[in-house]
Amino acid sequence: MALHAANESSCLPDRFNLDSSWTSSFSGRFNSHVVAVLVSLLLGYVAYRSKQKGDIPSIRCWPSFFPTIFDRLSYNDQAPNLIKHGYKKGQQKLTIPQYRDRPFKLLKMDMDLVVIPLKYASELRAVTSDKLDPLTASFDDNAGDVTGILLGSELHTHAIQRRLTPRLPKIIPMIMDELTLSFKQVLPAEDDSWFPVNPYEMVLHLSSRAAARVFVGEPICRDEIFLKTTASYSRNVFDSISTSRRLGLLLTSFLGTWVPAVREAREQLLYIQTLLAGEVKRRRERPKETHDDFLQWCMDLARTEEEAEPMSLAHRTLGILSMAVVHTTAMASTHLLFDIISDADLADSLREEQKCLLKDGWDSITQQSMLEMKQLDSLMRESQRLNPVGEFTFRRIVRTPIVLSDGYRLEPGQQIAVLARSIHMDEENLSDAASFNPQRWVRQKHSAPTAFSNSSTANLNFGLGRYACPGRFIASYMIKSIMSRILLDCPLALLTPTHDFIMPGQTMPIANGDAAADPRDAQYWSHNFVSPLKSLLNAAGSYTIADQEAQVRLLEKHVLPNLGPRPSKANGPSFLTQSGSPLQLSLNASSNNCVRYCWEMLGASRQEGDDPLAIQAAQNIMASLAANFGLSTKWSSALLSAFAVNPKEAQKIVDMLPEWLQSFVPEGVEAAPLKRIPFALSAFDLKGSSISMKLYVNPKAKEIMTGTPAAGEVWNILRHLTPAFKPEAIEMLEKFFAGIPEPSPIELVGIDCVDEAHLSEARVKLYIHTRSNSFNTVRKYVTLGGIINDEETKTYLDKLHPIWHLLLQQPEGPVDDDFEKPINDSSMLCQKLYFSFELQPGKDFPNVKTYLPTWNYVRSDEETIQNYEEIFRLCGHPWGEEGVYKKIFTDAFGPATHGRKKPVHCDASYLFTQKKGVYQTLYFSPPLGDERDSQ
């Protein structure tokens, strides 16, 4: 008979435990038989009273004379030992407790957890939630007071049970559709080479997108900021839970925003709540629209005002999506990948099963074919048995007294749980339980159902009874969908000594896949750029509502995640604009108005250390954009590789920048502080719902490092690009540039980014600046010193002349052709004018576009608006009507009289061709708001 001798047991060395030496010390004083009888009677009475009073022994790390706070503080570090000690059968000694079949208590910092044996769980599985409360248990387990996990409603369970699960045959094609798009981002083109992947990040990328399609629907499911935030939110919540368990709920709640994970989780929750609550309101305003996703099901099934409140619906959707679906699916899939890669025979067997069931390839997968994937299902269950999401399952808060079959009493307020892992690893429950047998659930006969998604006493990881995890079925299908594609199309190998994988194929980085990215960065950029972009698109008058929405999605997916950290975290402001914004908006006024923007390719992470000039980031982003848009990389690769420097050289360049810039400013003027120069920029011309793209590469970094002007390398590249440019055109430009007094005139090299079939139509542009802004300077550069005098060029100058004084922000009237307009700031590199010279394969002469750095001439945005309206009137453009351009500006950027330190008007450009007529573009430095406003 193995009874517990006291209500506490220690897992410290035996010197702290009651052992047989205690009884031996009595043998000299009393008859050993009498002592044995008395002790047995005493312990029997203690056991009886314990059952009646609900006294449950505690598993302790410290001797009983130490306060329990020591045990609570030790729990996180000692949990595995405590659990093992509590569950083990023990030796057949009177003084060693045998709690495997009896309740015992674990003393945690945030609560006491009563661990009940499996036999009690079988008794309690059907008890209703008014007696055994699973929601509050989940709330407490997830540190709900700190993390804000929802409490008090089973709406999400009803939505999954009544809507999601019955719709699985319809939902599976939706999952497949989303996975098809997602796999295109993570899988390479067919090739014999190998490339590394992070297994968890890869499956997280896939599962988060597939789950978002089911839970929030289109278009939000493809919102990169939303996807990154939901993934990051789960990490911060788990970190918050860990902090709470170490510090205690009261202390963690008190510290609140001083704990980074808690603060970030709350900020992310507010962001998602605002986004999804807006979607709830939008749907309610359009009742004729149909939606078939979790958010809509919750809207339809909400029974109370609290459940139906938009912020509550948004909160619930995020909690289930992020915590219960994405994270757990990604973790289970990652374990599966490691299981498969460690056993070549297993991989081959699974692959054969897939080929047999999916003869027409992965695209032919169905619910029925996934049900027939017995080997994969067996592996999934076995992998989860050994690698469960957590140690415990069947968590409940006791609401009413419950007396168990053998007399133990559960008291209100206690939290109970079952040790799933220990039960699954017990030889008495499962033969050869310690070994990993992926075929276990296929080959052996079992009395209970063996499927991965079945819930039973033999498969506890999804819970037990009426409140078992309702989403286990869709989780099973999502995992199988992902694993099936990887098995069929993606041979894997372990990249020693890391835990990354390598996969065969051409490397295709994901532009928006930087795992180290802070979602608040893209959120900040979105707050500052989306609204003015929408306003300019609307003002252009050439974009439909669908076009505008498509352009915003493109910005959010491909651009915002690659603009670098928000200002407080950035390595200095961007050199692209006066406001420090890494994105410059522009509005083209022509016969077909359009919107553009140029942005600095910075990547998601901070540009320090290994990549201070964001050179590697730019190369990765360009490769990703080329893969996403099907662009040729012949020209872009030639430019990027020619002018790239290594990280050590880049850091040296950063140190040389102050002296270098000082050499370009007038004597007596102190150069502006400069922490970095842009290495690569990209520009998108927004055409309907699509774009045309340009890449700009700055040769100055290489020039600063080598001390050699970049022009020679530029001419060499141009002569070797294919399709070929006319040698005469290159020589014409080379000769003209050689006569320019600047020591190194080429500022940027720009190219059109097109597919292979359209390279013959692509252009290269060379940008230079001047130290004069007279109209005679314009005439000299536009005609290449008098070489080009065709009618189109003459018309170019004739139409520019009457508006030149207005472009110089000199509204008092026309000026002489030799007039030099004073500038506002001499401390910067591009001081007075700059020009682009455009070459195209097969063309004899370059087109020349004139640019003015408006910021260096503007006296106020208000006056500049008046100047531009006059320009539009003189050019016959509709924006010349009284107040039209002013409204365009104020709608996008706010009042012109705002009193900003830097003007919003940034640059202006002018071009004339017989085909397009006058072609003007206005460039803007978007004002950057307070970071707190975007959270």
DORO-16271 format. One record per residue (C-alpha): x, y, z. Coordinates in steps of 0.05 Angstrom, whole numbers, plus 32768, in hexadecimal, padded with zeros to 4 digits. Each point is the difference from the previous one (the first is absolute). Layout:
N
XYZ;...
REM end
This chain:
935
800080008000;802180417FEA;7FE2803B8025;801D80468002;801E80118043;7FF6804B7FFC;7FE180367FD5;804280177FE3;80387FDB7FDC;8044801B7FEE;80297FF37FC1;804180168023;80347FCB8013;7FE97FC9802F;801E8022803D;7FC4802E7FFF;7FCE7FC77FFA;7FE07FD38034;80217FBB7FF7;80087FBE8024;8033801B8031;7FC780248023;7FDC7FBF8011;80437FE08013;800C80358035;7FC07FEA8022;800F7FB68000;802C8005803D;7FCA80218029;7FC07FDD7FE9;7FEC7FBE7FE7;800880047FB5;7FBE7FDC7FF5;7FD98030802B;8020803B7FDC;7FEF7FE37FBC;7FB77FF88014;7FFB8045801E;802180217FC3;7FD37FDA7FD1;7FC280158026;801880488003;801080047FB6;7FBF7FDE7FEE;7FDB80358028;802880387FDF;7FF07FE47FBC;7FB67FFA8011;7FFE8048801A;802680187FC4;7FCB7FE37FD2;7FC8801E8028;801F80468005;801E80027FBC;80468004801D;802E7FF07FC6;804B7FF68008;802F80347FE2;803E7FED7FD9;8037802D801B;804780117FEE;800F801A8045;7FFA7FDF8045;7FBE800B8023;801D80328032;800E80307FC6;7FC880307FEB;7FDC7FEA7FC1;801680407FDC;80437FDD7FF5;7FDC7FC87FDB;7FD780317FD7;803E80267FEB;80227FBF7FED;7FC57FE47FD8;801380187FBB;80467FE38005;7FED7FC08025;7FBE7FF07FDD;80197FC27FDA;801D7FE2803F;7FC280118029;7FD27FE17FCD;802A7FC27FFA;80057FF9804B;7FB5800A8009;7FEC7FCD7FCB;80347FCA800B;7FE87FBF801F;803880028033;80217FCA8029;7FD67FD5802E;80148027803E;7FD0801D8032;802180447FFC;800180097FB4;7FBD80187FE5;7FDF7FDE7FC6;7FD980377FDC;7FF97FE17FBC;7FB97FEB8011;7FF280378032;7FF9804C7FFD;803C802B8012;800C804A8000;8034802B7FDC;801080438020;800680337FC8;800E804A8007;7FBC80127FE2;7FD57FC8801D;7FFD7FBB801F;7FF47FCA7FCC;7FDF7FBF8016;80177FC87FD2;7FCC7FC87FFD;800C7FBA7FE6;7FE37FE77FBF;7FCA7FD78024;7FE2803F801C;800180237FBC;7FD77FC67FE5;7FCD800D8038;8000804B7FF4;800080047FB4;7FB5800A7FFB;7FF980318039;7FE280427FE8;802380438000;7FD6801B803A;80237FCD802D;80437FFA7FDE;801080417FDB;80317FFA7FC5;7FFC80497FEB;8018801D8041;80367FCB8004;801980157FBB;7FFC80498016;802A7FF2803E;80317FD37FDC;800C80357FCC;800980388034;7FC080207FE7;8004803B802E;804380127FE0;7FF77FE87FB8;7FB680117FF8;7FEA7FBB7FE9;7FB480027FFC;7FD57FE38037;7FB77FEF8008;7FE57FE77FBE;80027FC27FD6;7FEF80267FC0;80407FE97FDE;7FF27FB78011;7FBA80067FE3;801B80217FC1;80317FC77FF5;7FD17FC78012;7FC2801A7FDC;801E80247FC4;80497FEF7FF3;80017FB5800A;7FC07FF17FD8;801C802C7FC8;80447FDC7FFB;7FF27FE37FBB;7FF580477FE7;8038801F802A;80377FCF7FEB;8002801C7FB8;80078046801E;803C7FE88029;801E7FE07FC2;7FF680407FD8;802580298035;80377FCC8008;800B80007FB5;800F804A8002;802A7FFA803F;802A7FC67FE5;8012802B7FC4;8022802F8031;80277FCB8026;800F7FCD7FCB;8035800C7FCB;7FFF7FF77FB6;80177FBB7FEB;804B7FFB8004;80367FCF8017;801F802E8034;7FEC80048049;7FED803A802D;7FF58007804B;7FBD800B8022;7FEB80098048;7FCE7FC8800A;7FD580238034;7FFE80427FDA;7FEE7FDB7FC0;7FC57FDA801D;7FEB803E8028;7FFE80267FBF;7FD47FCA7FE1;7FD27FF2803A;7FF480488012;7FE880117FBA;7FD57FC27FF9;7FE0800B8045;7FF5804A7FF3;7FD97FEF7FC1;7FD07FD7802A;7FFC802F803B;7FFD80467FE2;7FF87FF57FB5;8018802B7FC7;802080337FFB;801780038048;801D7FBA7FFC;8035801B7FD1;8010803E8028;80497FF78012;7FFD802D803D;7FC57FD9801A;80227FBD7FF4;804180158021;7FDC801E803B;7FD77FC1800D;803F7FD57FFE;80278030802C;7FC580088030;80017FB68013;804B80058011;7FF5803D802B;7FC57FDF8023;80297FC28010;8038802C801A;7FCD8026802A;7FE67FBE801C;80477FEA8011;800D80428023;7FC07FFA8027;80137FBA8016;804480188018;7FEB80418021;7FB97FF08013;7FC0801D7FE5;7FFC803A8031;804780187FF3;7FFB7FF77FB5;7FBE80267FFE;802080388029;803D80047FD3;7FD37FFE7FC3;801E802A7FC8;80467FFC801E;80027FB87FE9;801180047FB5;7FD97FC27FEC;7FC280178026;800480457FE2;800A7FE77FB9;7FC87FCD8006;7FD080368018;8014802E7FC6;7FF87FC87FCE;7FBC7FED801D;7FE880487FF9;801980037FB8;7FDC7FC07FEC;7FC280138026;7FFC80427FDC;800B7FDF7FBC;7FCE7FC78009;7FCD802B8025;8001802E7FC4;7FF27FC47FD4;7FC67FEB802C;7FE280457FFA;800B80017FB5;7FDD7FBD7FF8;7FC58017802A;7FF9803D7FD3;7FFD7FD27FC3;7FD17FC88015;7FF87FE77FB8;80497FEB7FFD;800D7FB78010;803B7FE88029;80117FB98014;803580058036;80087FFA804B;7FF7804B800C;7FBD7FFE7FDC;7FE97FC18024;800E80218043;7FD9803D7FE9;7FC57FD47FEC;80017FD5803F;800B80378034;7FC87FFE8033;8010803A802D;801380497FF6;80447FF1801E;800D7FC77FD0;7FE980297FC4;802A803D8012;8032800B7FC6;803E8005802D;7FEB7FC18024;7FF67FDA7FBE;804480187FE8;80207FEC8042;7FE27FBA7FFE;80157FF67FB7;80488013800E;80047FD5803E;7FE87FC17FDD;8026800D7FBF;804380128020;80017FD6803E;7FD77FC27FF0;800B7FF77FB5;803E801F7FE2;80327FF48037;7FEB7FB98010;7FFC7FEC7FB7;8044801D7FF1;801F7FDD803C;7FE27FBC7FEF;801680077FB7;804780138014;80067FC2802D;7FE77FD67FC5;8035801C7FD2;80377FEE8030;7FE27FBA800A;7FFF7FF57FB5;8045801B7FF2;801E7FD38035;7FE77FC07FDF;800B7FF67FB5;7FD67FC07FFE;7FC780248022;800480397FCE;7FFF7FD07FC5;7FC57FDA801C;7FD8803F800C;8011801A7FBB;7FE87FC07FE0;7FBE80068026;7FF780457FE5;80107FEC7FB9;7FCF7FC68005;7FC7802B801A;800E803E7FD6;800F7FE37FBB;7FF080437FE0;802D8027802E;7FF7802A803F;7FCB802C7FDF;7FD17FC47FFF;7FFD7FF9804C;7FBB7FF8801F;7FE37FF48044;7FF87FB67FF0;80477FF87FE8;801980208041;7FD57FD08029;80247FC77FDC;8046801A8012;80077FCC8036;804B80018005;8005804B8003;7FC780028034;80247FCC802A;804080287FFE;7FDA803F8013;7FE37FDE803E;80417FDF8014;802780417FF7;7FCE8026802B;80017FC98034;804A800C800A;7FFF804B7FF3;7FBE801A801B;7FEF804A8000;7FFF7FFD804D;80087FD0803A;7FB880078018;7FBB7FF87FE3;7FB87FFF8019;800A80418028;7FC380128029;7FEC802F8039;7FD57FDC8034;7FBF8026800A;7FDA7FD1802E;80187FCB8031;800C7FBD7FDD;800C7FBF8024;80267FCD7FD6;7FF27FB57FFE;80347FEE8034;7FEF80388030;802E80387FEA;7FDE80438002;800B80397FCF;7FF28044801E;7FE680407FDE;8038802D7FE8;80327FC87FF2;801E7FFC7FBB;80097FB87FE7;80267FE37FC6;80177FBD7FE3;80487FEF7FF1;7FF97FEE7FB7;80497FF57FEF;800E7FD5803D;7FC27FD57FF2;80157FF77FB8;80467FEC8015;7FE87FCD8033;80107FB77FEE;7FC17FEA8024;7FD680297FD0;80287FF37FC0;80347FCA7FF2;804580187FED;7FE980468010;8045801F8004;80117FF07FB8;7FEC80287FC2;7FD87FD47FD1;7FE180287FC7;7FDA7FC27FE8;7FE47FF18045;7FB980167FF2;7FFD7FDC7FBD;801D7FBC8010;7FE67FF48047;7FBA7FF08014;7FE1802F8032;7FBE80018024;7FFA804C7FFA;7FFF80277FBF;8046800D7FE6;7FF7803E7FD4;8029803E8010;7FC1802A800A;7FDB7FCF802D;7FFA80138048;80027FC68033;80237FE9803E;80357FE37FD2;800980437FDB;7FFB80398032;802580387FDD;7FBF801E7FE5;7FDD7FFA8043;7FC97FD18014;7FB57FFF8000;7FCD80337FE9;803280398005;80387FE07FD8;8022802F7FCE;7FCB800E7FCB;803380167FCC;80277FBF7FFF;7FE07FE97FBF;8013803D7FD7;80457FFF8020;80087FB97FE7;7FED80137FB9;802D803D8000;803C7FD88018;7FF37FC97FCD;7FF880337FC7;8043801F8011;80267FC0800C;7FE47FDF7FC2;801D80377FD3;80437FFE8022;80047FB47FFB;7FEF80017FB6;8029803B7FE8;803480128034;803A7FD18010;801E80158042;80447FFB8021;801A80188042;8030803B7FFC;80347FED8034;800D80198034;7FC3802D8002;7FB87FEB8004;7FEE801F7FBE;7FF17FD67FC2;801A80047FBA;7FD27FF57FC5;80117FF77FB6;7FF3803A7FD2;801180487FF0;8000802E803C;7FC2802C8002;8000802C803F;7FBC80198017;8001804C8001;7FD08002803A;801A7FC48025;8033801D8030;7FF37FDB8040;802380368028;7FD280367FE6;7FD880278033;7FB880057FE7;7FFB8045801F;8031801A7FCC;7FD37FEF7FC4;7FC58017802A;80218044800A;801080077FB6;7FB97FEB7FEF;7FE48035802E;802980357FDD;7FFC7FEB7FB7;7FC07FDB7FF1;7FD1803B800A;802780327FD4;80097FCB7FCB;7FB57FF27FFE;7FF3804A7FFC;802F800A7FC5;7FE47FC47FDC;7FBB801D8007;801780457FE9;80227FE47FC2;7FBB7FEC7FE6;801B7FC57FD9;7FF97FC98034;7FC27FD88010;7FEF7FEE8049;80197FB97FF1;8040801C7FE3;800B802A803E;7FF57FC5802F;80307FD67FD7;803580358003;7FFA8006804C;80067FB58007;803E80007FD4;801F8038802A;7FF17FDB8041;801A7FBD7FE6;803F80127FDB;801680458017;7FED80118048;80237FC2801D;804080157FDD;800580498015;802A7FF1803C;7FF1800F8049;7FD5803B8015;80268040800F;800E7FF3804A;80227FBE7FEE;802080137FBE;8049800D7FF2;7FF480487FED;7FCB80207FD3;7FFB7FF07FB6;8027802C7FD0;7FC77FF97FCD;7FD38036801C;8004803E802A;7FD17FE38034;802D7FC38009;7FCB7FD37FE2;801B7FC37FDB;7FC680077FCF;7FF3803A7FD1;7FBB80087FE1;7FF780227FBC;7FC680167FD5;800780047FB4;7FD880347FDA;7FF87FEF7FB7;7FCB7FE97FD0;7FF97FC2802C;800E80138048;80227FCB802A;801E7FF58045;80457FE6800F;802C7FF6803C;804A7FF4800A;801A7FDB803D;80427FEE8020;800C7FB58001;80137FF68049;7FE37FBD8013;7FDC7FF28041;803B80008030;802B80388019;803A80107FD1;803B7FF98030;80387FD08009;80007FD07FC5;7FDA802E7FD1;800980498012;7FEE801A7FBA;7FC77FCD7FF5;80257FE27FC5;7FF07FB8800F;7FB980158011;7FF880217FBC;801A7FC37FDB;7FD07FD38026;7FC5802D7FF4;801080067FB6;80057FB57FF9;7FBD7FF88022;7FDD80357FD6;801D7FE17FC1;7FE57FBC8015;7FBB801C8013;7FF780297FC1;80257FD47FCF;803680347FF1;80427FF67FDD;803C8009802D;803580097FC9;8006804B8007;7FF18005804A;80337FCB8013;803580227FD6;7FF580438023;7FF87FE58047;803E7FD57FFD;802A80357FDE;7FF580358036;7FF87FD5803E;803480018037;800B7FCF8038;7FE8800E8047;804480148019;800980317FC6;7FB9801A800C;801080118048;803F80247FEA;7FD680287FCE;7FD180148037;803B801C8026;801880267FC2;7FBD80207FEF;800880428027;804280107FDE;7FE67FEA7FBC;7FC1802B8003;8028803C8019;80277FFF7FBF;7FC0800D7FD8;7FE5803C8027;801780497FF8;803A80178029;7FEA80198044;7FC27FD48001;7FFD7FC6802F;7FE67FC07FDF;7FC07FE3801A;80087FC5802F;7FFC7FBF7FDA;80007FBA801E;7FF77FDA7FBF;7FF280097FB6;7FCC7FD77FDB;801D7FC77FD9;7FC27FEB7FDA;7FBB801D7FF3;7FC47FE57FDE;7FC780267FDE;7FBB7FE77FEF;7FD680227FCB;7FB97FED8011;7FDA7FEB7FC2;7FB97FEB800F;80057FC68030;80477FEF7FEB;804480227FFF;803D800C7FD7;80407FFF8027;804380237FFF;80407FF28026;803280378012;80467FEF8017;802F80328020;80487FF87FE9;801A80328034;800E7FCC8035;80317FDB7FD3;801C80437FE9;800D80188047;80217FBE8012;802E7FFC7FC3;800B804A7FF4;7FF37FF37FB6;7FC780237FDB;7FC77FCF7FF0;7FF680197FB9;80327FD07FE2;7FDD7FC4801E;7FBC801A7FEA;801680067FB7;801E7FBA8003;7FBE7FE3801B;7FD780247FCA;802C7FE47FC9;7FF67FB98019;7FB58000800E;7FD37FD97FD1;7FD880127FD8;803780307FEA;7FFC804C8000;801980267FC4;804B800E800A;7FF680467FE3;7FCD80118036;802E7FE88037;803B80267FE3;7FD6803F7FF9;7FEF7FFF804A;80467FEC8016;801E803A7FDA;7FCE8031801D;800A7FE88047;804B80057FF8;7FF8804B7FF4;7FD7800B8040;802980258035;7FE77FD38038;80367FCE8016;7FCF7FC67FFC;7FBD80147FE4;7FD97FBD8000;7FD47FFD803E;7FD27FC57FF0;7FF87FCB7FCB;7FB77FED7FF4;7FE37FC77FD7;7FBB7FE87FEC;7FF17FBD8020;7FDB7FD57FCD;7FFA7FB87FEC;80317FE07FCF;7FD3800A7FC4;7FFD804C800A;80498010800D;8006801F7FBB;7FCE80358016;8021800D8043;8027803E8010;803E80148027;800280448021;803D80268018;7FF580378034;802F803B800B;7FFB80418027;801880467FF1;8017803C8028;7FD980317FD5;7FB580097FF8;7FFC80327FC6;7FD67FF17FC4;803F80017FD5;80197FC6802A;7FC07FDB7FEF;800A800F7FB6;80477FE68003;7FEE7FBE8021;7FC07FF37FD8;8025800A7FBE;80407FDD8017;802680407FF5;7FDD80117FBF;80067FBB7FE0;7FB67FF08001;7FD680367FDD;7FC57FDB7FE3;7FBA801C8000;7FEA7FD8803C;803A801C8029;7FF180477FEA;7FB67FF88014;80187FE28042;802580418010;7FCC802E7FE4;7FCA7FE3802D;802D7FFE803D;801880487FFA;7FBE80248013;7FF87FD78040;80497FFD8015;7FFB80398033;7FC47FDD8020;80257FBE8005;803880278022;7FCB801A8031;800B80477FE6;7FB980187FF5;801380497FF8;80077FF57FB5;802C7FE37FC8;804B8003800B;803C80077FD3;801E7FC17FE3;803E800C802A;7FDA800B8041;801A7FD7803A;7FCC7FF28035;801D80018047;7FF57FBE8025;7FE87FF38046;80347FCD8015;80477FF87FE5;80127FC7802F;7FE47FC87FD5;801A7FDC7FC3;7FC8800D7FCC;8000804B8005;7FE380237FC3;7FE97FD47FC5;80067FB97FE9;7FF37FDD7FBF;7FF37FB97FE9;801B7FE77FBE;7FD77FC67FE4;801E7FCB7FD2;7FD97FC97FDD;80187FC77FD4;7FFF80157FB7;7FF4804B800E;803080347FE3;7FF880378034;7FF08001804A;7FC28021801C;801180348036;7FD28010803B;800A803E802B;7FF97FFC804C;7FFD80388033;800B7FF5804A;7FC380288013;800F7FFA804A;803E802C7FF4;7FD780387FE2;7FBD7FFD8023;7FED80378030;7FC07FDE8016;7FD57FC77FE9;7FC780337FFA;8026802B7FCE;80177FC37FDA;7FB87FE97FF8;7FF080437FDF;803D7FFA7FD3;7FED7FBA7FE9;7FB880157FF3;801A80377FD2;802D7FCD7FDD;7FC57FD27FF4;7FD8803B7FE4;803780137FD0;80077FB77FEA;7FB57FF87FF7;7FF97FCB8036;7FBE7FFB8027;802580058043;800B80497FEE;7FB980118012;7FFA802A803F;80097FD6803F;80047FBC7FDE;80497FF1800E;7FFB801F8045;7FC97FCE8010;802A7FC67FE5;80398015802D;7FD8800C803F;7FD87FC07FF9;80407FD87FFD;802D80258031;7FD680308028;7FFF804C8000;803880237FDB;80058030803B;80107FC88030;804280208015;802B7FC37FF3;804B80068008;800B7FE17FBB;7FD5800D7FC3;7FD77FC87FE3;800F80157FB9;80427FDC7FF2;801280007FB6;7FE2800D7FBB;80117FE57FBB;7FF180157FB9;80017FDB7FBE;7FE2800C7FBC;7FF77FCD7FC8;7FD680037FC2;7FDD7FC18016;7FED80158047;8004804B7FFD;801480268040;800F7FCC8036;8008801D8046;80087FDC8042;7FFC801D8046;80247FDC8038;7FED8001804A;80237FF28042;7FC97FE08029;7FFF801E8046;80107FCC8035;7FD27FFF803C;800B7FEE8048;800D7FB68008;7FCD7FFB8038;7FC980157FD0;800A7FC17FD6;7FFC7FCE8039;
REM end
